[in-house]
Amino acid sequence: MTELLSQARASHRSAGSAAPENRPLPPHDTTDPASEPPTVSVARSTRRRLGPGRALPFGRLIGPVLVVAAWWAASAAGFLDPRILSGPGTVVSTAADLIRSGRLQDNVLISLQRAGLGLFFGVAAGVILAVAAGLSRTGEYLLDGPLQIKRAIPSLAMLPLLILWLGIGEQMKVTVIALGVAVNMYINTYSSLTGIDSRYVELAEGLDLSRPQFIRKVVVPGSLPGFFVGLRLGVTASWLGLIVVEQINATSGIGYMMFQAQQYAQSDVIIVGLVAYGIFGFASDAAVRAVERRVLSWRRTLAG
């Protein structure tokens, strides 16, 4: 986008410098300086700050750390029944036992594989559908309506039908995750594509850009913010879908481990699984944020 504006400014400057002798001279300023009202200078140090302030390197960890500290304090004070909610010390000890036995690693790897495959297929499908609907009226008429209907139908509500079609194996689990991711990617990417300022389109037409140049200089930069919002929501949707499908006739995965612990009232194992989901969700969202800041470094936003 900035490259397009720079090209437009360069064209304007070159057009304006073709006949410098025809430029009108600026009018002579006859205003008496003494008659002008005095200007008020405001010191930079006293300027009112309206933004959120400077970002801390690990500021997003403050909230989770406070939650764990409150949990630890409530457990140590005896406010929590260990049969209902185990304390942090017990959870850490249980996690260490699960790691030593290899049970946690095996289930985590299987869960990561399912979430990764569902995220990959969902992102690819959502972006392709958004581009087809956002850059073509025909694609919009054919695709947007069914996808908006699918948006209103939760992916989990389609589980009985997907089980009937695909069985209860890995294909069904990955499909459920991919459906949730694809809808989020489509909605946000399509909204970003159709929300590009029409003045940029007119500017590209005025510069006589080709279709590939228009996509590279206008469409891609204009759609990236919505793409990353969809990607963040898609990452979260992949973990939410994973929690559900791993508790439906599964034989492995973090959700299966938690479901088995529920049968024996092992709240510490359940919390280990929840913490694992939370850590992976937080880390994946932070990774997407880091990539977004680097790719969209040309934008000046409150988050930056």
C-alpha positions, 0 to 999 in steps of 0.5 A: 500500500505504501509502495502504491502511494509512493508511486503515485506521489512520484508520478505527481511530482514528475507531472508537476515538474514538466513546466515549472515556468508556468507555476504561479508565484506565491502571493506576497504576505502583507500581513503585519506580524504584530497584528497576529495573535501570539501562538501558544507553545505547549511543552512536550513533557506536559502533553496529554497521553491518550494511548495505552502506554508503552508495551512491556516485553512480557506484559501479557504474562502478568495476567496468567501469573496473577491467576496462578498466584491467587490459585496457589494462595487459595489452596494454601489457605485451605479455601479449595477442597483438593477433591474438587480442585487440586492445588498447584503443587499437586498439579506440578507433581502429577505433571512430573509423574506423567512426564516421567512415564511418557504418557503426557508427551505421547498424548501431547504429540498426537493432539498437536498433530491433529490441531496442526492438520486441522489448522493447515487445511482450515486456513488454506480453505478459508483463504481460497474461499475468501479470495474467490468471493472477495475478488469476483462477484460471481464467487461472492454470489456462489460462495458467500451465502452458503458460508454465512449459513455455515457460520450460523451452524456450529461445527460441533452440531455437525458431529453426528453427520460427520461421524455418519460420513467419515466414521470416528477415526482421525479423518473426522477429527481433523475435519471438525477442526478444519471446519471451525478454522475455515469459517473464521479465516473466511469471515475475517479475510473476506471482510478485509478484502471487501473493506479495502478503500475504493480510492486505492482501487481508483488510484491503481486504475489511474496508474494503469496497474496490471491485475497481478500488480493490483493484487500485490500492491493493493489486495495483499496489503489491504487484506493482511490485517483481516487475515491475521485476525482470522488466523488468531481466531482460527488457532483458538478454534483449532484448540476448541475443536480439539478438546471436543473431538478428543473426548468422542471415542478417542484412544489418545490425546490430551482430551482422552487423558482428561476423559479417563481422569474424569472416570476416576475423579483425578482432578489433578490430571484434568487440570494438567490437561487444561494447563497444557491446552492453555499453554499451547493456545497462549503460545500459538497466539503469541507466535501469530502476534509476533509474525503479525507485528513483523509483517505489518510493521509499516502500520502505526497502531495502538498495539504497536 
